[in-house]
Amino acid sequence: MSQAPLVLVDGSSYLYRAFHALPPLTTSKGLPTGAVKGVLNMLKSLRRQYPDSPFAVVFDAKGGTFRDDMYADYKANRPSMPDDMRLQIEPLHQSVIALGFPLLCVEGVEADDVIGTLARSSAAASRPVVISTGDKDMAQLVDGHITLVNTMTGSAMDVEGVKEKFGVAPEQIIDYLALMGDSSDNIPGVPGIGPKTASGLLMGVNGGLKELYEQLDMVPSLPIRGAKTLRAKLEEHREMAFLSYRLATIKIDVPLDIGLDDLHLIEPDREKLLELYTLLEFKSWYDEIQRDARRVELSVAPVAAEIVETVPTAPLETVYTTILDQATFERWLKKLQDAPLFAFDTETTGIDAQKAQLVGVSFAVQPHEAAYIPLTHSYIGVPDQLDRDTVLLALKPLLEDPAKLKVGQHAKFDMNILANCAIGGDPAQGITVRGIAFDTMLESYVLNATVTRHDMDSLAKKYLDYDTVSFQDIAGKGAKQLTFDQIALEQAGPYAAEDADVTLRLHQALHAQLAAIPRLASVLSDIEIPLVPVLARIERQGALVDKELLGIQSIELGHKMVELERQAFEIAGEEFNLGSPKQLGSILYDKLGMPVLKKTGKGQASTAEEVLAKLAEDNYPLPKVLMQYRSMSKLKSTYTDRLPEQINPRTGRIHTSYHQAVTATGRLSSSDPNLQNIPVRTAEGRRIRQAFVAPKGYKLLAADYSQIELRIMAHLSRDEGLMNAFRHNLDVHTATAAEVFKVELGEVTSDQRRSAKAINFGLIYGMGAQKLGKDIGVDTKTAKAYIDVYFARYPGVREYMERTRAQAADQGYVETFFGRRLYVPDINSNRPQERAAAERTAINAPMQGTAADIIKKAMVRVDNWLTDSGLDAKVILQVHDELVLEVREDLVAEVSEKIREHMSAAAQLDVPLLVEVGVGNNWDEAH
C-alpha cells in the first residue's frame, strides 16, 4: 500500500490570497473574518482529501529574515499589510491549532524555507509530499516525490506541469527567477528580461545561470527576440543576477525543533473552536460542532409518525418528510401559511422550463426540516400519490400571495414550471408565483460574481461546507439516466426535500453577509429580485421566427462556404480539411511559412481565431478567407440550422433562457438560443435578425440606449468636456474628432469621426496606442499622439482611469453607479500581463456594470407599466442595451413614447440617457 503523502500548507500564501480574492466578511462588531474563513475552508477541504496524511501549516514569523540582511530592498515595494488582514492573523493561528493541525512559525526565515526543509527531508525518506500553495517560487522544490497543489483553484503541478507552465524544468526555476526577477518580493533580476526570454536563455544553454554566464558568446545567436542586445545586458547586471539567484533560493536546511514524525493531526479542540466560532460569528460551523456533540450523546430514536420517508444517512436532527396522505399535507400547508418565510423548489422531467413537466414540489420552513410532495411519479410500484390538481389548487393561493415571502434557488425556473403547469389540463390555468423575496443564486452572485459558481451544490459546499446529494447519485448517468418521475420515492423524497432545506440554510448564511453591506443588499432587492418575474414572463412569451426564411438563409450560407472553401484551396495550392487544426497548421506554417504567433498547451502552432485575426491584419490572404468561412459556419450551425429545431411545438415560438448569474459585470446572457451573439455588423448576421418577425397585426419595436457606456463614462469621470457634449446633444464622436484633429465641428470628415469613435470606445476598453493605430490605420506614434490629445482635452477621463486603477488595487474591486461590486482578482498579480489586463477590466467594468444595471431597472419599469396599462404589447427579447417588443399596430406611437420615457428614467445620471426607437415588421427593420 502506498504511503499517505506529507501535506505542507503555505499558510501565509493562502492568507494573502483569501484576503484579496474573497468578499470581505465582518462580524456584527466589525471584526474582519473573510480571510480566516477562506483559509479554514481550504484546510478542511485538504483534511477531507488527505485523511491519513501528516500535516504542517506554515506561516511567516514576525520580523526580518536572512534575505533582508542579504539585500536591504528585499520586499521593499510590497505594500504594508492592511489592518483588516493583520487583525485576522491571531484568530486564524488559534483556529488552525484548535482544528488539530500542527502550526509552524520559525523566526529568521520565511515559510517557504520551512516548507522546503520539511519537503526535502520527507522526499529523501521516499515519502511523497504535497505542498499546498499559490506561490510560483515553490516550483523549484518539485521532483519525483514532491507535487504542488493549489487548493483555491484545484490545480496540481508535477515535474511535467512545471515544464509546461514555465517552459523550464523545476531545477531551473531558481535560475529562471534570477533572470526575470520577482516584483512581488522586489527581487531585481536582469532589467528587460521577462518570462519568455528567461526560459529561452536557459533552454538555449541547456543549463542554469552559471552555464549561461559561461556561454555568453553564444547568446546573440539564440532564437530569442532581441538576442543581439542580451549579452551586454547580462554582462552589465551579472552581480544582480547572482544576488537574485541567492534571494530566490529556498533554504532546505533550516534547523527545526520538530521532526517529520511529530507532524500528525490531533483531535480538534471543540471547546476552543466553539469559543473562536462565537467570536468570529461562524454560525454554521458552531452549529455543526454542536450537532456532532449531540450525535455522540443521543442514541437513534424512532422518527415522528407523520414521516413517510427520511434520509437514511442524514444527521438525526434533519427531518425530511415525503407527503402521501391528505392529513400530512394539510399540516404542512398550515406550516407554510404560518411561516414568515419559506423555501420552495420544484422537481421536473427536464431542465427546459418551457417543455419540462412538473413532477413534485418541496418546501422548508426552518433549517433541517423539509417536505416533498410527489405528484406524478410513474415507475412500477409507486405508492399512491395525492391528486395533482387538488394539491396545486390548494397551493395556488399561497404561492400567488405577494405577502407570503418566499426564497428559491434559481427561482425563475420554478416560476416558469408552475406557470406552465396546466391545472386540469388547461394551458391557461397555471400558478403565477408572487412574493419571491430572495433567491440564493442571486444572493451569492451579488455578493461576489466571480468567487464561485452559483449552483446549489457549489454554494452549499462553499457557504455551508455541506455536500449535497447529486442528481446523478439517484438518477444515474448517460443514456440510461432516469428522469425524476422514474426515481423511487425512497430516494426522490429526501433528495427533493434537501433542495428546499439547503435553499433556506443558504439564504440564512448569505443574507447575513449581504445585510452587512447595505449597497450590495440594495442591488439584490432593487435590481435583481424584481427582474426575476420579468425575465420569466419574457421567456414564456418567446419570439416568432420565420422558419422558411431561415431555411433559405441556411442554403445560401452553405453556397458561400463552398465558395470560400474553393478560395482557400486555391490560395493553399491544395485541398485540405478547413476544420482540422492539424491540417490547417501544416498549410499555414509549414507550407506557406507564416510566423507562429502562439502555441497550444501541447506545443503545437495555434490556429485559434485570435491568431488568424492577427495574421489577417498582416495581410495574409488565407487567414482572412478562413475567418470568413468560420463566421459563415458558425452562423449556419448556431442559427439558420438550429433555430428551426428550437421552435417550441406548443407555442410555435423560440424561447431563449436568460441568465442573471453568469457574467462578472452583471450583464444578462442567454442560451438555447444565445441571442446576444448574433452579429449586427455583417449582412449575414442582419439577415438572421430578419427571421425574427412580428405576427399579423403587430409590429416589432426596438428600443436601444444610445452610447450608454460613453454617457456613463462622462458621469463617472465628471469630465466637463464629455458632459457638455452630451448635455448639448452633440454627436460625441464628432465632438471628439474636432478636439483630436483640431478642426471645427462642421469640418469633421467621416473618416475623422470614425477614428474618433474608435478612440472613444477603445480607451474605455483600455486599448493601447498599438491596437488603436491598427484599428484606424495609422502608426503607433501617431495613435499615441491622438491619445495624448484626447486626454489633454478630457483630463477627467484620465483622472478617472488612474483613480479606478488605484481603488481596484487597494480594495480588490470596483463598483457600479448603484453599488454592485465587480471583483478584479488579478489586479495585484505579479505577472505584468495579467495585472495590465486586470487594470483594463477595472476601468471598463463600472461602465459595463452600470449599463447592465440600468437596462435591468428599465426592464422592470417597462414591465410594470405594461402590466398596469393592460396594453397589447409585450417584451420578447433583451439583447445588450436593447429591448425588443411585440406591439399591436395601432399602439406603436403610444408605446414608443412611453418606452423612451421609462428607459430614460431608469437612472439619474449627470448626463441625459438617450433612447432610440425603431419599428418594423422584423427585428432587423426595427433596429
KADAHU-V758703 format. One record per run of one state. SS is the DSSP state (H for helix, E for strand, C for the rest). FROM is the first residue (numbers start at 1). TO is the last residue. If there is no record, write none. Layout:
SS FROM TO
SS FROM TO
//
This chain:
C 1 5
E 6 10
H 11 21
C 22 25
E 26 26
C 27 31
E 32 32
C 33 33
H 34 49
C 50 54
E 55 58
C 59 64
E 65 65
H 66 70
C 71 82
H 83 98
C 99 102
E 103 104
C 105 107
E 108 108
C 109 110
H 111 124
C 125 128
E 129 132
C 133 135
H 136 141
C 142 145
E 146 150
C 151 154
E 155 157
C 158 158
H 159 166
C 167 169
H 170 180
C 181 181
E 182 182
C 183 186
E 187 187
C 188 194
H 195 205
C 206 208
H 209 214
C 215 215
H 216 221
C 222 226
H 227 236
C 237 237
H 238 248
C 249 259
H 260 262
C 263 269
H 270 280
C 281 282
H 283 297
C 298 318
E 319 322
C 323 325
H 326 338
C 339 340
E 341 348
C 349 357
E 358 366
C 367 368
E 369 374
C 375 387
H 388 400
C 401 404
E 405 408
C 409 410
H 411 419
C 420 422
H 423 425
C 426 435
E 436 439
H 440 447
C 448 455
H 456 464
C 465 470
H 471 475
C 476 477
H 478 480
C 481 483
H 484 486
C 487 488
H 489 515
C 516 517
H 518 541
C 542 542
E 543 543
C 544 544
E 545 545
C 546 546
H 547 572
C 573 580
H 581 591
C 592 598
E 599 599
C 600 604
E 605 605
C 606 608
H 609 617
C 618 620
H 621 640
C 641 642
H 643 646
E 647 647
C 648 653
E 654 654
C 655 656
E 657 659
C 660 668
E 669 671
C 672 682
H 683 690
C 691 691
E 692 693
C 694 697
E 698 705
C 706 707
H 708 717
C 718 719
H 720 727
C 728 731
H 732 741
C 742 744
H 745 747
C 748 749
H 750 764
C 765 768
H 769 776
C 777 779
H 780 793
C 794 794
H 795 811
C 812 812
E 813 815
C 816 820
E 821 823
C 824 831
H 832 869
C 870 872
E 873 879
C 880 881
E 882 888
H 889 904
C 905 914
E 915 920
C 921 921
E 922 922
H 923 926
C 927 927
//
